[in-house]
Amino acid sequence: MLLARVEGSLIATRKHPSYTGWRLLICQPINQSGEPEGVPQVAIDPHGAGMHQRVVISSDGLAARKAVGDDRSPARWIILGIVDAGVDEL
């Protein structure tokens, strides 16, 4: 699992059928201070995350494929949740 920030959405005229009806978001992994860390990842979004929101993403491909309902899907990253507040903000 990684902490990430939503940096954009992905629009595709052609995509794997398992992605039908799913939002694909570009998520930039970040460290605890909010600085970019690593390369952006494309994740399916079952929660309706907004632009620049902090999210928790997982590279558990099995969970992503279960979410889209296709064991042969190329889905790898999935947004597990939207971060409301950090520990320092509570």
N, C-alpha and C positions, 0 to 999 in steps of 0.2 A: 504494500500500500504506500501511496505517496500523497503528500499534500501538493495541490496544484491550483493554478488560477486559470479560469476560462478566458481564452484569448480570441476566440472566434468560433464560427460554425462552418461546417463543411457542406457544400452543396454539390451533388453529383447527378449528372444526367443519366449515367449508367452506374449501377452498383449491384452488389450481390443481392439476390432476392431476400435473404434473411434480414437485410437492413431496412426493408420496406416498413414505413411507419415509425422508424426510430430517428431521433435527432443525433447527429454526429457532431461532437464539439472538439475543438482544438484546445488541449489542456497543457499548460506549461508547468512542469514540476517546479516547486519553489522550496526554499529552506524556511526555517522558523521565522526569519526576519523578513520574509517576502521576496527575497532575491531569487532570480531565475537560477535553476540548477538542472543541468541535463538538457535533453532535447524534447521539444513538444511531442505529445502523443494524441492520437485521435481516439476518443472514447465514446461509447454509446451512452445516452443520457436518459435514464428512466425517471429522473426527478425534476426536470424542468429548470436546470441551473441557468442563471443569467450571465451576461457578459461581465467579466472581471470578478465574479464571485469566486471565493475559495471553495474547493471541493476536495474530497478524498477519492482517489482513483486506485484501481487495482488492475494488475496485469494477469489476474486469474482467468485465463481463456476459457476454462470449463464453465465458470460462473457466467461469463459473457455469452457463451453459446447457449447455456440453459435459459438465460434471459430472453434471447431472441428466438428460442425454440427450434434451433437447428444445430444438430451435432456436427455438421460439416461447414458451418459458418466460419468465415475468416475473422470473426470478432475476437479481439484480444483484450482490449481495455474497456472498463466499465466504471462509471461514476457510482460510488457507493453511497455518497451523501454530500450534502451542502454544509459547509462550516458556518455556523451562526456567529460564534465569537471565539477568540483565542483565549488561552489560559490567562494571559496578561490583561485581557479585557474584562474578565469576570469580576 
